[in-house]
């Protein structure tokens, strides 16, 4: 507590995790993951989501339109410099994402949660400036 007045102000000090032990325990149950859980548990691309009313959305729609003929495997290979004047000063690179960048209906990945029936968001793959 180190002089803290309330218990919620205290800092919990936890021991470091033994990485080898953690990975060994995870390996015992990894085979029980569903295909979707395994996909979510893997390293994936960073995604950038913007409202369709955002100035950057026109640039994203244009990029997506240019890449319609490409396969899902080829689409992430296209890299276009992000325009800072459209993204409030944000830098980096964008690539069209797999499938539809702006599905009209967004199906909930969580059982029991409602689908989004009027999707107003568009997405792209985002890469940091030094990671082109």
Backbone torsions as a table, in degrees:
resi	resn	phi	psi	omega
1	UNK	NA	-31.0	175.9
2	UNK	40.8	58.3	175.6
3	UNK	80.0	6.7	178.5
4	UNK	-74.7	143.3	-176.7
5	UNK	-83.3	-37.5	-176.8
6	UNK	-116.3	149.1	-176.9
7	UNK	-62.8	-30.7	-179.2
8	UNK	-71.0	-11.2	178.1
9	UNK	-87.4	-12.7	-178.6
10	UNK	-67.8	159.4	179.5
11	UNK	-113.0	121.2	178.8
12	UNK	-81.6	124.3	178.8
13	UNK	-101.8	114.2	-178.6
14	UNK	-106.2	147.9	177.3
15	UNK	-70.3	156.8	176.8
16	UNK	-65.1	146.7	179.1
17	UNK	-77.9	135.8	174.0
18	UNK	-78.6	102.8	-173.8
19	UNK	-56.4	-44.5	-177.9
20	UNK	-63.6	-41.6	178.9
21	UNK	-66.0	-42.9	178.9
22	UNK	-60.8	-48.3	-179.6
23	UNK	-64.2	-35.1	177.7
24	UNK	-65.5	-40.8	179.2
25	UNK	-69.4	-40.0	178.8
26	UNK	-64.4	-39.9	-179.5
27	UNK	-59.8	-28.9	-179.5
28	UNK	-68.0	-27.8	-176.0
29	UNK	-114.2	-5.4	-177.5
30	UNK	-57.5	-34.3	-178.8
31	UNK	-68.2	-13.4	-179.5
32	UNK	-88.2	-5.6	-179.8
33	UNK	-69.3	143.3	173.5
34	UNK	-72.3	168.8	179.6
35	UNK	-58.7	-43.0	179.8
36	UNK	-66.2	-41.9	178.7
37	UNK	-64.8	-39.2	178.2
38	UNK	-64.5	-39.7	178.0
39	UNK	-63.2	-45.9	179.7
40	UNK	-66.8	-24.9	-178.3
41	UNK	-86.1	0.9	-178.3
42	UNK	-99.6	166.2	176.4
43	UNK	-75.4	125.1	-178.6
44	UNK	-126.2	179.1	178.0
45	UNK	-73.6	152.5	169.5
46	UNK	-76.4	138.1	-178.4
47	UNK	-113.9	145.0	175.7
48	UNK	-115.2	124.5	-179.7
49	UNK	-114.0	130.6	175.9
50	UNK	-134.2	154.1	176.0
51	UNK	-68.6	149.1	179.6
52	UNK	-64.6	-16.0	177.6
53	UNK	-86.6	-7.9	-178.6
54	UNK	-72.1	145.0	179.7
55	UNK	-57.1	-29.3	-179.5
56	UNK	-72.6	-20.3	-175.4
57	UNK	-62.2	-36.4	177.5
58	UNK	-61.0	-41.8	178.4
59	UNK	-62.9	-40.6	179.8
60	UNK	-68.5	-44.3	177.4
61	UNK	-59.5	-41.7	179.2
62	UNK	-63.1	-45.5	178.5
63	UNK	-61.7	-43.7	179.0
64	UNK	-61.7	-42.6	179.9
65	UNK	-63.1	-40.1	179.3
66	UNK	-65.3	-25.1	-173.9
67	UNK	-107.1	10.9	-178.0
68	UNK	-57.1	-34.3	-176.7
69	UNK	-75.7	-12.1	-177.6
70	UNK	-83.3	153.0	176.6
71	UNK	-77.8	165.2	178.3
72	UNK	-59.3	-29.8	179.7
73	UNK	-73.1	-33.8	-177.1
74	UNK	-82.9	-28.7	-173.7
75	UNK	-56.8	-44.9	-180.0
76	UNK	-66.7	-15.2	179.9
77	UNK	-75.2	-21.2	177.3
78	UNK	-76.9	125.6	180.0
79	UNK	-126.6	126.3	178.4
80	UNK	-124.2	137.7	-179.1
81	UNK	-65.1	132.9	177.7
82	UNK	-72.1	134.6	-178.6
83	UNK	-87.4	110.1	-177.5
84	UNK	-59.0	-30.6	-179.1
85	UNK	-69.3	-20.6	177.8
86	UNK	-96.3	-16.9	-172.7
87	UNK	-115.8	26.7	179.9
88	UNK	57.2	39.2	175.6
89	UNK	88.6	3.4	-179.0
90	UNK	-76.0	136.9	178.8
91	UNK	-112.3	167.1	178.0
92	UNK	133.6	-159.7	-177.9
93	UNK	-131.3	148.4	176.8
94	UNK	-124.1	150.7	176.6
95	UNK	-136.4	148.3	177.0
96	UNK	-66.0	141.5	-178.9
97	UNK	-83.2	172.7	178.8
98	UNK	-64.6	143.6	175.0
99	UNK	67.1	-143.4	-176.0
100	UNK	-86.7	124.7	179.6
101	UNK	-75.9	-15.8	-177.7
102	UNK	-144.3	70.7	179.4
103	UNK	-67.9	135.6	-179.6
104	UNK	-63.1	-32.6	176.3
105	UNK	-121.6	129.0	178.8
106	UNK	-105.5	112.0	-179.0
107	UNK	-74.9	132.4	179.7
108	UNK	-69.1	130.6	177.1
109	UNK	-78.9	-7.0	-177.5
110	UNK	-106.3	123.4	179.9
111	UNK	-59.7	134.6	177.7
112	UNK	92.6	-13.9	177.4
113	UNK	-93.6	146.8	-177.6
114	UNK	-71.4	149.3	173.4
115	UNK	-75.3	157.0	174.5
116	UNK	-91.9	113.2	-172.7
117	UNK	-88.6	-18.7	179.0
118	UNK	-127.9	73.3	-176.9
119	UNK	-65.7	125.2	179.1
120	UNK	-117.5	26.2	-176.2
121	UNK	-125.8	143.2	175.5
122	UNK	-122.4	148.5	-176.7
123	UNK	-132.5	155.1	174.5
124	UNK	-143.1	163.4	172.0
125	UNK	-79.7	136.1	-178.8
126	UNK	-117.2	135.7	175.6
127	UNK	-126.5	139.4	178.7
128	UNK	-63.1	156.5	-177.0
129	UNK	-54.8	-39.0	-178.9
130	UNK	-83.2	0.7	-174.3
131	UNK	-111.6	31.0	-177.8
132	UNK	-74.8	NA	NA
